[in-house]
Amino acid sequence: MLNQWTMRYVVPIYVRLTPRRDERGEGVISVAVAVLIIAILGVAAYAAFDRVFDTAVNKAESSVNNVGGG
């Protein structure tokens, strides 16, 4: 537990001696990375869906043509 003496003398010295990092813009960068990852996942999901849909269309078309005897 921090007592009055520590709060008055030690904490201000620690705060002055601790190097500060400039963290401006880190939230924007994190959001940009998250959006990029979501976009890549979206493209992959679209490609997989498109491939599955094309396969289903081809199988259905083939089955319909076989029913007609052609």
N, C-alpha and C positions, 0 to 999 in steps of 0.2 A: 504494500500500500504506500502511496506517495504521501509524505507529510508536507507541512508548510515550508520547511527549509528546502526540501528537494524541489518543490514547485517554484520557489522563489529564486534559487541560485543554480541548481543543476539543469533543470529543463531549459531555461533560456540559453545556457552555454551549449547544450546539446543541439538545440535548434539552430544556433548560429554556425556551429561547426559542421553540421550535416549538409553535404552538398545537395543542392536542389536540382531536380530534373525538370526540364520544360516539357510538360505533358500536354500542351495544347495540340489539338489535332489528332490525338491518339484515338478518340472516339470515332472520328470521321474515317480514319484508316481502317479501324476494326469493322465498321459498317460496310465499307467498300469491299473488304475481303469477304465478309459474309455474303454480300450481294453477288460477288463473283462466284463463290462456291455454289450458291443456289442456282445461278444461271447455268453453270456447268452441269449440275444435276438435272435441271430442266431440259437441257439439250439432250442429255443421255436418255432421260425418260421419254422424250419425244421420239428419238431415234428407235428406241426399243418398241414403243407403241406402233410406230409407223411400220416397222418390220413385221410385227405380229399381225397388224391389220392387213398388210399386203398378203401375208401367208394365208390368212383366213379367207380373204377375197378370192385368191387363186383356188383354194380347196373348194369353196362354195361353187365357184364357176365351173370347176371340173366336175363336181357332183351333179350340177344342173345339166351339163352337157351329156353326162352318162345316162341320166334319166331319160332324156329325149332320144336316146339311141344314136346320137351323132358323134 
